[in-house]
Amino acid sequence: MSRIKIMSRTLASRIAAGEVIERPASVVKELVENSIDAGAVEITVEIERAGSRLIAVTDNGCGMDHEDALLALQQHGTSKLLDESDLNHIMTLGFRGEALPSIASVSKFTLFTRQPDVADGICVMSDIDGNITSRPYGGAPGTRIEVRDLFCNLPARKKFLKSPATEEHHIEEIFSMMALAHVEIGFKLIIDKRVVLHTPASGKLEYRLREIFGKSFVDNMLFFEHAEGGLYLSGCVAAPGFTRPSRRDQRIFINSRPVEAQAVYRGIKDGYATLAEPGRYNPVVLFLEMPPEDIDVNVHPAKREVRFKSEYTISRAIAAAVSGALRQTGEHRSEAADGFNDKFLTPSGKLPLAVIMEAAEISYNPVEIEQPSLPETVIPLTDLSENEAVIPKLPVSEETADTPEEPVPAETAEMPEKLPPESMIAPVSPLVRPVAPAAFSGVWPHRIIGVVDNTYILAESTGGLVLIDQHAAHERIMFEKIIAQISSGKSECQRLLIPETIELPRSMIKLLLGNREVFEALGFEVESAGGTAVIVSSIPVTPCAHQSVQSWLYDMLEELLDNGSPASAVPPQFAARAACKAAVKAHDPLPPEALESLISGLRSCRQGTLCPHGRPTMVEVSLREMERRFGRK
């Protein structure tokens, strides 16, 4: 008897749906793309319970007649691709004919549609067993699709969905990307009966960016247009110094399709060249229009990945566009200064008194550093309590500086290789430091002998050579101090003389305000200023001087988003881990006293050999290994 069976159509549809519909945000993406392809100029998305209860997309597009509405639910039913030759000239967002059947196979699906010139429309309903029924519909022209009880027949897939706040964040991200790609269309997003984002059609990218990311984001962007061969590039790039810790804000659109492509990222990096900061990414919103035959979008069912006919040509054009935008800005500033000089300066090169008095005004603009830097010395950590972390570049008295360090017996340095993950985030008592083994299996260093690349501290131990990552080491010291503050309920904060107003993306505003108590435990005092702005009146005393409040808070929130933790209640250990974004960075030069302080601080930590993310803070090269490499043994 044959063991091979042909699976049922229902089972095959549910398996295929797993490639197209990964989460509720995938449903939003596919339905909004269909609305755009239908010529809609107004699109409304309604979400309930992060999409698990309801996802509804309403548009005023061309609609469908009775026959097309029924065929749309058939596998590979599409009006956008008719024969094989059309694969080389794909200009629509959808074309595979898989989205609607896939969505209908894993939910309770209802389609309402009516064409503008037809008196009555049709309502098509599909249950979880694939049974399709229809009835007349007399609503407004356009199409409305309702998806209820997503993954109700796939409990395994539903079990692996993230928290409601995380899924809402992914929906907002997809929605924002579609809104950026089509500024000529009005978009409205409603989550649990509340309007989250409403962007009317404007035709101007600057307005759409301001509505989604805020004014400060737009003020730091340089807009450009560039044509090269058959390519047309437009959009905006960040001014040097305006950076993010990840590529999240490098948004790429090719023929109005949001994509990810390494060739594009290489072009952006080459365009910034030496202006790029190591380990940081400049925000970019890039639109690339190119012949459809030079790009393959039929790589993956999600249509996120693309392939180019010539990656080198794409990278070179993008690099030229980015570098041109940066160079052109400097030229414009120079021309503006020349025009000012010609208009106002007297022949002696001085401004007339009338011009000065007319423009005179009093303003107070807080700056990042309002006083000269303090002496570059450090309080040795051996003179502090076990749970106090030290920030480099603090003043120190002579008697404190002369205090000798207490030696650590070699036998106490023998540690097992691993600890359970819970040990890395357990709160530390403010009174008693628990004795717990660390993951470092060598001997703690006793003398610093140098620094490599302003990143790795080289130290000598009785067992050989120890390399310490200065960023990971400072992260661990700060993490344990913050955890101790949270557990004791006594956070150290510094009130700002003038509260600082900062702008953040809407998804981050929601995460910040939804976890205000946790951020207050860290030392932040924030309140909403409306829209994309918040007012910060106090900050923890742990940030380094080189990082602004806005940059630190943004990096911290992005860390929470990247770790999948934008829930209604962020665990304190997650927030503390994200707060470590203020630690000294790789390539930050540190004085010798700060290097000694980091090593001493690791000794006083409960788990000084691992950073809060689980990476090692130090690595040992034993004498035996050196002898082996030099062929001595």
C-alpha positions as CSV (number, residue, x, y, z in Angstrom):
1,M,0.0,0.0,0.0
2,S,1.3,3.4,-0.9
3,R,2.6,5.5,2.0
4,I,2.5,8.8,0.0
5,K,-0.9,10.6,0.2
6,I,-2.1,13.8,-1.4
7,M,-2.8,16.2,1.5
8,S,-6.2,17.9,1.5
9,R,-6.7,21.3,0.1
10,T,-7.5,22.7,3.5
11,L,-4.3,21.4,5.1
12,A,-2.2,22.6,2.1
13,S,-3.8,26.1,2.4
14,R,-2.9,26.3,6.1
15,I,0.7,25.3,5.5
16,A,1.0,27.8,2.7
17,A,-0.5,30.5,4.9
18,G,2.4,30.0,7.4
19,E,4.8,31.6,4.8
20,V,2.6,34.6,4.0
21,I,0.9,35.3,7.4
22,E,3.5,35.3,10.2
23,R,1.6,37.6,12.6
24,P,-1.2,40.1,12.6
25,A,1.1,42.8,11.1
26,S,1.4,40.5,8.0
27,V,-2.4,40.6,7.5
28,V,-2.3,44.4,7.8
29,K,0.5,44.6,5.2
30,E,-1.2,42.4,2.7
31,L,-4.6,44.1,3.0
32,V,-3.2,47.6,2.8
33,E,-1.2,46.7,-0.3
34,N,-4.3,45.4,-2.0
35,S,-6.1,48.7,-1.1
36,I,-3.2,50.7,-2.6
37,D,-3.2,48.6,-5.8
38,A,-7.0,49.2,-6.0
39,G,-6.3,53.0,-6.4
40,A,-7.6,54.0,-2.9
41,V,-6.9,57.5,-1.7
42,E,-8.2,56.9,1.9
43,I,-7.3,53.8,3.9
44,T,-8.5,53.0,7.4
45,V,-7.1,50.2,9.5
46,E,-9.0,49.1,12.7
47,I,-7.4,46.8,15.2
48,E,-8.8,45.1,18.3
49,R,-6.8,43.1,20.9
50,A,-3.6,43.5,18.9
51,G,-5.3,41.9,15.8
52,S,-6.2,38.6,17.4
53,R,-9.9,39.7,17.7
54,L,-10.3,41.9,14.7
55,I,-8.3,43.4,11.8
56,A,-10.4,45.5,9.4
57,V,-9.2,47.5,6.4
58,T,-11.5,49.9,4.6
59,D,-10.7,51.8,1.4
60,N,-12.4,53.8,-1.3
61,G,-10.7,52.0,-4.2
62,C,-12.2,50.6,-7.3
63,G,-14.0,47.7,-5.6
64,M,-14.9,44.3,-7.2
65,D,-17.9,42.9,-9.0
66,H,-19.6,39.7,-7.9
67,E,-17.5,37.3,-9.9
68,D,-14.2,38.9,-9.0
69,A,-15.1,38.9,-5.3
70,L,-15.6,35.2,-5.3
71,L,-12.5,34.4,-7.4
72,A,-10.3,36.6,-5.1
73,L,-10.6,33.8,-2.4
74,Q,-9.4,31.1,-4.8
75,Q,-5.8,30.0,-4.6
76,H,-3.6,32.1,-6.9
77,G,-6.5,34.2,-8.0
78,T,-5.2,37.6,-9.1
79,S,-5.9,40.4,-11.5
80,K,-2.3,41.7,-11.5
81,L,-0.4,38.9,-13.2
82,L,-1.7,37.3,-16.4
83,D,1.2,35.5,-18.0
84,E,4.9,34.6,-17.5
85,S,6.1,37.8,-19.3
86,D,4.5,39.9,-16.6
87,L,7.0,38.6,-14.1
88,N,9.6,40.9,-15.6
89,H,7.5,44.0,-15.3
90,I,5.9,43.8,-11.8
91,M,4.8,47.3,-10.7
92,T,2.0,46.4,-8.3
93,L,2.6,45.6,-4.6
94,G,0.7,42.3,-4.7
95,F,0.8,39.8,-7.6
96,R,1.1,36.2,-6.2
97,G,-2.6,35.7,-5.5
98,E,-1.9,34.1,-2.1
99,A,-2.8,36.7,0.4
100,L,-6.6,36.6,0.6
101,P,-6.8,32.8,0.4
102,S,-4.1,32.4,3.1
103,I,-5.8,34.9,5.4
104,A,-9.2,33.3,4.9
105,S,-7.8,29.8,5.7
106,V,-6.6,30.9,9.2
107,S,-9.4,33.2,10.3
108,K,-13.1,34.1,10.0
109,F,-13.0,36.2,6.9
110,T,-15.6,38.6,5.5
111,L,-15.3,40.7,2.4
112,F,-17.6,43.7,1.6
113,T,-17.1,45.4,-1.8
114,R,-19.0,47.6,-4.3
115,Q,-17.9,49.3,-7.4
116,P,-18.7,53.1,-7.7
117,D,-20.9,52.7,-10.8
118,V,-22.9,49.7,-9.5
119,A,-26.0,50.0,-7.4
120,D,-25.3,47.0,-5.1
121,G,-22.2,45.1,-4.1
122,I,-21.5,41.8,-2.5
123,C,-20.5,40.4,0.8
124,V,-18.4,37.2,0.8
125,M,-17.9,35.2,4.0
126,S,-15.5,32.3,4.6
127,D,-15.4,30.2,7.7
128,I,-12.5,28.3,9.2
129,D,-13.4,25.2,7.2
130,G,-13.2,27.0,3.9
131,N,-16.9,27.2,3.3
132,I,-17.8,30.3,1.3
133,T,-21.1,32.0,1.2
134,S,-22.3,35.4,-0.2
135,R,-25.1,37.9,0.0
136,P,-25.9,41.3,-1.5
137,Y,-24.2,44.4,0.0
138,G,-25.3,48.0,-0.3
139,G,-22.6,49.9,1.5
140,A,-20.3,52.7,0.3
141,P,-18.1,52.2,-2.8
142,G,-14.8,50.5,-2.2
143,T,-13.8,47.5,-0.2
144,R,-13.8,46.5,3.5
145,I,-12.2,43.3,4.7
146,E,-12.7,42.0,8.3
147,V,-10.5,39.3,9.7
148,R,-11.7,37.9,13.0
149,D,-10.2,35.4,15.4
150,L,-6.9,35.1,13.6
151,F,-5.1,31.7,13.9
152,C,-8.2,30.3,15.7
153,N,-7.6,27.0,13.9
154,L,-3.8,27.1,14.3
155,P,-3.3,27.1,18.1
156,A,0.4,26.4,17.6
157,R,0.9,29.6,15.6
158,K,-1.3,31.6,18.0
159,K,0.8,30.3,21.0
160,F,3.9,31.8,19.5
161,L,2.6,35.3,19.1
162,K,4.2,37.9,21.3
163,S,2.6,40.1,23.9
164,P,-0.3,42.4,22.7
165,A,1.9,45.5,23.0
166,T,4.6,43.8,20.9
167,E,2.2,42.8,18.1
168,E,0.7,46.3,18.2
169,H,4.2,47.7,17.7
170,H,4.8,45.6,14.6
171,I,1.4,46.7,13.2
172,E,2.3,50.4,13.8
173,E,5.7,49.8,12.1
174,I,4.1,48.2,9.0
175,F,1.5,50.9,8.9
176,S,4.1,53.7,9.2
177,M,6.1,52.2,6.4
178,M,3.1,52.1,4.0
179,A,2.2,55.6,5.0
180,L,5.8,56.8,4.2
181,A,5.8,55.1,0.8
182,H,2.5,56.7,-0.3
183,V,2.3,60.3,0.9
184,E,-0.5,60.9,-1.7
185,I,-2.8,58.6,0.3
186,G,-4.5,59.4,3.6
187,F,-4.1,56.8,6.3
188,K,-5.8,56.3,9.6
189,L,-4.9,53.6,12.2
190,I,-7.4,52.9,15.0
191,I,-6.4,50.5,17.8
192,D,-9.0,49.5,20.4
193,K,-11.4,52.3,19.3
194,R,-8.6,54.9,19.7
195,V,-7.1,56.8,16.8
196,V,-3.3,56.2,17.0
197,L,-2.2,57.8,13.8
198,H,-4.1,59.9,11.2
199,T,-2.1,61.2,8.3
200,P,-4.1,63.0,5.6
201,A,-2.9,63.0,2.0
202,S,-0.4,65.7,1.5
203,G,2.0,64.7,-1.3
204,K,4.9,66.0,0.8
205,L,7.3,63.5,2.5
206,E,8.4,66.1,5.1
207,Y,4.8,66.4,6.4
208,R,4.4,62.7,6.7
209,L,7.8,62.3,8.5
210,R,6.9,65.0,11.0
211,E,3.5,63.3,11.8
212,I,5.2,59.9,12.4
213,F,8.6,60.8,13.9
214,G,8.3,64.3,15.1
215,K,9.8,67.7,14.3
216,S,13.3,67.1,15.7
217,F,13.7,64.1,13.4
218,V,12.9,66.2,10.4
219,D,15.1,69.0,11.5
220,N,18.1,66.6,11.5
221,M,17.4,65.2,8.0
222,L,18.8,66.5,4.7
223,F,16.5,66.1,1.7
224,F,17.9,65.2,-1.7
225,E,17.1,64.1,-5.3
226,H,19.5,62.3,-7.5
227,A,19.3,60.8,-11.0
228,E,21.9,58.4,-12.4
229,G,21.3,56.3,-15.6
230,G,17.9,54.7,-15.3
231,L,17.7,55.3,-11.5
232,Y,16.0,58.0,-9.7
233,L,16.7,58.5,-6.0
234,S,15.0,60.8,-3.5
235,G,14.3,61.1,0.2
236,C,16.4,62.3,3.1
237,V,19.5,61.3,5.1
238,A,20.6,62.3,8.6
239,A,23.1,65.0,9.2
240,P,26.4,63.8,10.6
241,G,26.2,63.1,14.3
242,F,22.5,62.2,14.2
243,T,22.7,58.5,14.7
244,R,20.8,55.4,16.0
245,P,22.1,52.2,17.6
246,S,20.5,50.0,14.9
247,R,19.3,50.1,11.3
248,R,15.7,50.4,12.4
249,D,15.5,53.9,11.1
250,Q,17.1,53.2,7.7
251,R,14.0,52.7,5.7
252,I,14.3,51.7,2.1
253,F,11.6,51.8,-0.6
254,I,12.1,50.5,-4.1
255,N,9.3,51.3,-6.6
256,S,7.2,52.3,-3.5
257,R,7.8,48.8,-1.9
258,P,9.4,48.6,1.5
259,V,12.4,46.3,1.2
260,E,15.7,45.2,2.9
261,A,18.7,44.9,0.7
262,Q,22.4,44.6,1.6
263,A,23.4,46.4,-1.6
264,V,21.4,49.5,-0.4
265,Y,22.9,49.4,3.1
266,R,26.4,49.2,1.6
267,G,25.7,52.2,-0.6
268,I,24.5,54.2,2.5
269,K,27.6,53.3,4.4
270,D,29.9,54.2,1.5
271,G,28.1,57.5,1.1
272,Y,28.8,58.6,4.7
273,A,32.4,57.2,4.5
274,T,34.4,58.7,7.3
275,L,31.4,60.7,8.6
276,A,29.9,57.4,9.9
277,E,30.3,56.6,13.6
278,P,31.6,53.1,14.4
279,G,28.7,50.9,15.7
280,R,26.1,53.6,15.0
281,Y,23.7,54.1,12.0
282,N,22.5,57.3,10.5
283,P,18.7,57.4,9.9
284,V,17.8,57.3,6.2
285,V,14.5,57.4,4.3
286,L,15.4,56.4,0.7
287,F,13.1,56.0,-2.3
288,L,14.6,54.3,-5.4
289,E,12.7,54.2,-8.7
290,M,14.2,51.8,-11.2
291,P,13.1,49.7,-14.2
292,P,11.1,46.7,-13.0
293,E,13.1,44.3,-15.2
294,D,16.2,45.2,-13.2
295,I,14.9,43.9,-9.9
296,D,13.4,40.6,-8.8
297,V,10.8,40.9,-6.1
298,N,9.6,37.3,-6.4
299,V,12.1,36.0,-3.9
300,H,10.0,35.3,-0.8
301,P,6.2,35.2,-0.2
302,A,6.5,38.2,2.1
303,K,8.1,40.2,-0.7
304,R,10.5,41.8,1.7
305,E,13.7,40.6,0.1
306,V,14.7,41.6,-3.4
307,R,17.5,40.9,-5.9
308,F,19.2,43.3,-8.3
309,K,20.5,42.7,-11.7
310,S,23.6,44.8,-10.8
311,E,24.2,45.3,-7.1
312,Y,27.3,47.4,-7.8
313,T,25.4,49.9,-9.9
314,I,22.8,50.3,-7.1
315,S,25.4,50.7,-4.4
316,R,27.3,53.2,-6.4
317,A,24.3,55.4,-7.2
318,I,23.1,55.4,-3.6
319,A,26.6,56.3,-2.3
320,A,26.7,59.2,-4.8
321,A,23.2,60.4,-3.7
322,V,24.1,60.3,0.0
323,S,27.5,61.9,-0.3
324,G,26.0,64.5,-2.6
325,A,23.3,65.4,-0.1
326,L,25.9,65.8,2.7
327,R,28.2,67.9,0.4
328,Q,25.4,70.1,-1.0
329,T,24.3,71.0,2.5
330,G,27.7,72.4,3.3
331,E,27.7,74.4,0.1
332,H,24.3,75.9,0.8
333,R,25.3,77.0,4.2
334,S,28.4,78.7,2.8
335,E,26.2,80.5,0.1
336,A,23.7,81.6,2.8
337,A,26.6,83.0,4.9
338,D,27.9,84.9,1.8
339,G,24.5,86.4,1.2
340,F,24.1,87.5,4.8
341,N,27.5,89.2,4.6
342,D,26.6,91.1,1.3
343,K,23.3,92.3,2.7
344,F,24.2,93.4,6.2
345,L,27.9,93.9,6.8
346,T,29.3,97.4,6.4
347,P,32.5,98.1,4.3
348,S,34.5,97.8,7.6
349,G,33.1,94.4,8.2
350,K,30.9,95.3,11.1
351,L,27.2,94.9,11.6
352,P,25.2,98.2,11.9
353,L,23.7,98.8,15.4
354,A,20.2,98.9,14.0
355,V,20.5,95.4,12.6
356,I,21.7,94.1,16.0
357,M,19.0,95.8,18.0
358,E,16.3,94.6,15.6
359,A,17.3,91.0,15.9
360,A,18.0,91.2,19.6
361,E,16.1,88.8,21.8
362,I,16.6,86.8,25.0
363,S,16.4,83.1,24.8
364,Y,17.5,80.2,27.0
365,N,18.7,77.1,25.2
366,P,19.9,74.3,27.4
367,V,23.1,72.6,26.2
368,E,24.4,69.2,26.9
369,I,27.4,70.4,29.0
370,E,26.8,73.7,30.9
371,Q,30.1,73.8,32.7
372,P,33.8,72.9,32.0
373,S,34.8,69.3,32.3
374,L,35.9,68.2,35.8
375,P,39.5,66.8,36.3
376,E,40.0,63.4,34.7
377,T,40.4,61.4,37.9
378,V,38.3,58.6,39.3
379,I,37.3,57.3,42.7
380,P,38.7,53.8,43.1
381,L,35.8,51.4,43.4
382,T,37.5,49.5,46.3
383,D,36.6,52.5,48.5
384,L,32.9,52.4,47.8
385,S,30.1,50.1,48.9
386,E,29.7,47.0,46.9
387,N,26.7,48.2,45.0
388,E,28.0,51.6,44.0
389,A,29.1,51.9,40.4
390,V,31.6,54.6,39.4
391,I,31.5,56.7,36.3
392,P,34.8,57.7,34.9
393,K,36.0,61.3,35.2
394,L,34.9,62.2,38.7
395,P,37.0,64.2,41.2
396,V,38.8,62.3,43.9
397,S,40.5,63.4,47.1
398,E,44.2,62.6,47.7
399,E,43.6,60.4,50.7
400,T,41.1,58.4,48.7
401,A,43.3,58.1,45.7
402,D,46.2,56.7,47.9
403,T,44.0,54.0,49.5
404,P,45.6,50.6,48.5
405,E,43.4,48.0,46.8
406,E,42.6,44.9,48.8
407,P,44.2,41.8,47.2
408,V,41.9,39.0,46.1
409,P,43.1,35.5,46.9
410,A,43.8,33.4,43.9
411,E,41.7,30.5,45.1
412,T,38.5,32.7,45.2
413,A,39.0,33.5,41.5
414,E,38.3,29.9,40.5
415,M,34.8,30.0,39.0
416,P,32.5,27.6,37.1
417,E,32.0,28.2,33.5
418,K,28.3,29.2,33.4
419,L,25.5,30.4,35.6
420,P,21.8,30.1,35.0
421,P,20.4,33.2,33.2
422,E,18.4,34.2,36.3
423,S,21.7,34.9,38.1
424,M,22.5,37.7,35.7
425,I,19.4,39.7,36.5
426,A,18.7,38.9,40.2
427,P,18.5,42.1,42.4
428,V,21.4,42.8,44.6
429,S,20.8,43.6,48.3
430,P,21.9,47.1,49.2
431,L,23.4,45.9,52.5
432,V,25.0,42.5,51.8
433,R,26.7,41.4,48.7
434,P,25.8,37.8,48.0
435,V,28.7,35.5,47.3
436,A,28.2,33.9,43.9
437,P,30.7,32.3,41.5
438,A,31.3,34.0,38.2
439,A,31.9,32.6,34.7
440,F,35.5,33.7,34.4
441,S,37.7,30.6,34.9
442,G,41.1,32.4,35.0
443,V,42.8,34.6,37.6
444,W,41.7,38.2,38.1
445,P,44.1,40.7,36.6
446,H,46.3,42.7,38.9
447,R,48.1,45.2,36.6
448,I,47.0,47.1,33.4
449,I,49.7,47.0,30.7
450,G,47.8,48.8,27.8
451,V,44.7,49.4,25.7
452,V,44.0,48.2,22.2
453,D,41.8,50.3,19.8
454,N,40.5,52.3,22.8
455,T,38.2,49.3,23.3
456,Y,40.0,46.4,25.0
457,I,42.0,46.8,28.2
458,L,45.1,44.5,28.3
459,A,45.9,43.4,31.8
460,E,48.4,41.0,33.4
461,S,47.4,38.2,35.8
462,T,49.4,35.3,37.4
463,G,47.8,33.0,34.8
464,G,48.6,35.0,31.7
465,L,47.1,37.9,29.7
466,V,43.5,39.1,30.3
467,L,41.5,41.2,27.8
468,I,38.7,43.3,29.2
469,D,35.9,44.9,27.0
470,Q,35.5,48.4,28.5
471,H,31.9,48.7,27.3
472,A,30.8,45.4,28.6
473,A,32.6,46.0,31.9
474,H,30.9,49.4,32.5
475,E,27.6,47.9,31.5
476,R,27.8,45.3,34.2
477,I,28.8,47.8,36.9
478,M,25.9,50.1,35.9
479,F,23.5,47.2,35.6
480,E,24.1,45.9,39.2
481,K,23.9,49.5,40.6
482,I,20.6,50.2,38.9
483,I,19.1,46.8,40.0
484,A,20.2,47.5,43.6
485,Q,18.5,50.9,43.4
486,I,15.3,49.4,42.1
487,S,15.2,46.7,44.7
488,S,15.8,49.2,47.5
489,G,13.4,51.7,46.1
490,K,16.0,54.5,46.4
491,S,16.9,55.7,42.9
492,E,19.6,58.3,42.5
493,C,18.4,61.0,40.1
494,Q,19.5,64.4,39.0
495,R,16.9,67.1,38.4
496,L,17.4,69.2,35.3
497,L,17.7,73.0,35.8
498,I,15.6,73.5,32.7
499,P,13.3,70.5,31.7
500,E,14.2,69.1,28.3
501,T,11.6,68.5,25.7
502,I,12.5,65.6,23.4
503,E,10.6,64.0,20.5
504,L,10.3,60.3,20.0
505,P,8.5,58.0,17.5
506,R,4.9,57.3,18.5
507,S,5.7,53.6,19.3
508,M,8.4,54.7,21.8
509,I,6.1,57.3,23.3
510,K,3.6,54.6,24.1
511,L,6.2,52.3,25.6
512,L,7.7,55.1,27.7
513,L,4.4,56.4,29.1
514,G,3.0,52.9,29.6
515,N,5.9,52.1,31.9
516,R,6.3,55.4,33.7
517,E,6.7,53.8,37.1
518,V,9.6,51.6,35.9
519,F,11.3,54.6,34.4
520,E,10.8,56.6,37.6
521,A,12.4,53.8,39.5
522,L,15.5,54.2,37.3
523,G,15.6,58.0,38.0
524,F,13.6,59.4,35.0
525,E,10.8,61.8,35.4
526,V,8.8,62.2,32.2
527,E,5.4,63.5,31.2
528,S,3.6,63.7,27.9
529,A,3.7,67.0,26.0
530,G,1.3,65.8,23.3
531,G,1.9,64.2,19.9
532,T,5.5,62.9,19.6
533,A,7.0,65.0,22.5
534,V,7.7,64.3,26.1
535,I,9.2,66.5,28.8
536,V,12.1,65.1,30.9
537,S,12.6,66.8,34.2
538,S,15.1,64.5,35.9
539,I,17.5,61.7,34.8
540,P,19.6,59.0,36.6
541,V,23.0,60.1,37.8
542,T,24.6,57.3,35.8
543,P,24.8,58.5,32.2
544,C,28.2,59.4,30.7
545,A,28.8,63.0,29.7
546,H,29.3,62.2,26.0
547,Q,25.6,61.1,25.6
548,S,22.7,63.5,25.5
549,V,19.4,62.8,27.3
550,Q,17.5,62.3,24.1
551,S,20.1,59.9,22.6
552,W,20.3,57.9,25.8
553,L,16.5,57.6,26.3
554,Y,16.1,56.7,22.6
555,D,18.8,54.0,22.7
556,M,17.2,52.6,25.9
557,L,13.7,52.4,24.4
558,E,15.1,50.9,21.2
559,E,16.9,48.2,23.3
560,L,13.5,47.3,24.9
561,L,11.8,47.1,21.5
562,D,14.6,45.0,20.0
563,N,14.4,42.5,22.9
564,G,10.6,42.2,22.3
565,S,9.7,43.8,25.6
566,P,7.3,46.7,24.8
567,A,4.7,45.2,27.1
568,S,2.3,47.0,29.4
569,A,4.7,46.3,32.2
570,V,8.4,46.0,31.4
571,P,10.3,43.9,33.9
572,P,12.7,46.0,35.9
573,Q,15.7,43.9,34.9
574,F,14.9,44.6,31.2
575,A,14.7,48.3,31.9
576,A,17.9,48.2,33.9
577,R,19.6,46.3,31.1
578,A,18.4,48.9,28.6
579,A,19.6,51.7,30.9
580,C,23.1,50.4,30.5
581,K,23.1,52.1,27.0
582,A,24.8,55.0,28.8
583,A,27.9,53.0,29.5
584,V,31.2,54.0,27.9
585,K,31.4,52.8,24.3
586,A,34.0,51.1,22.3
587,H,36.6,53.5,21.0
588,D,35.9,56.0,23.8
589,P,39.4,57.0,25.2
590,L,39.6,56.7,29.0
591,P,42.2,58.0,31.4
592,P,44.3,55.4,33.3
593,E,42.3,56.0,36.5
594,A,39.1,55.1,34.7
595,L,40.6,51.9,33.4
596,E,41.7,50.9,36.9
597,S,38.2,51.8,38.2
598,L,36.5,49.5,35.7
599,I,38.6,46.5,36.7
600,S,38.1,47.2,40.4
601,G,34.4,47.6,39.8
602,L,34.1,44.2,38.2
603,R,35.6,42.6,41.3
604,S,32.8,44.1,43.4
605,C,30.1,43.0,41.1
606,R,28.0,39.9,41.8
607,Q,28.6,38.6,38.3
608,G,31.5,40.7,36.9
609,T,32.5,38.4,34.1
610,L,29.4,38.7,32.0
611,C,27.7,41.8,30.7
612,P,23.9,42.1,31.3
613,H,23.3,40.7,27.8
614,G,25.3,37.5,28.5
615,R,28.5,38.5,26.7
616,P,31.9,38.1,28.4
617,T,33.5,41.1,30.0
618,M,36.9,39.6,29.9
619,V,38.8,36.8,28.2
620,E,42.1,35.2,29.3
621,V,45.0,34.0,27.1
622,S,46.8,31.6,29.4
623,L,50.6,31.3,29.6
624,R,50.3,27.7,28.4
625,E,48.4,29.0,25.3
626,M,51.2,31.6,24.6
627,E,53.9,29.0,25.0
628,R,52.0,26.7,22.6
629,R,51.7,29.4,19.9
630,F,55.3,30.3,20.2
631,G,56.3,26.7,19.9
632,R,58.0,26.6,23.3
633,K,56.0,23.6,24.4
